[in-house]
Amino acid sequence: MLSELVPQARVIALLVNPNNANPWIGDVREAARVRGIQLEIMKASTESEIDAAFAVLVQQHAKALLIGDDVFFTSRHEQLVALASRYSVPVIERWREFAISGGLISYGTSLADASRLAGEYTARVLKGEKAGDLPVQQSTKIELVINLKTANALGIDVPPTLLARADEVIE
């Protein structure tokens, strides 16, 4: 999606937390390779390292940033949105709260749907079913949220095809 939003980007950065497993990095590398994009992997596990990563991102001439799926980053939406704005960097993150708080785009599992499933399981257990007898399920609803205010501030024209796929567009 970043390559759709920023088609001129030849360098895109990926921000990961080095303290946690990131088994999907290979998939991101392959997607970048297929698109002819240079992928710069940056690491941060503290707030100050996030600040430093954005400064390095600019030095590396990265034109967009993908934030890795990590609870550490999820709890730092405000910092990430502020840095993305300060450095004028298009950023995609997993949770819709990122786009709602001013980030450009979020694409990931619906927390509302996952919570609904958890509630259904809880109800079943409270009604007497054994947790061990219940099938394993996970949320399959993926949400795409685009913040047009942020896109406009970054000078990005969001393609109509991407807008049509969005579950929510913030204007």
Secondary structure, DSSP 8 states (H G I E B T S, - for coil): -HHHH-TT-SEEEEEE-TTS--TTHHHHHHHHHHTT-EEEEEE-SSHHHHHHHHHHHHHTT--EEEE-S-HHHHTTHHHHHHHHHHHT--EEESSHHHHHTT-SEEEEE-HHHHHHHHHHHHHHHHTT--GGGS-------EEEEEEHHHHHHHT----HHHHHH-SEEE-
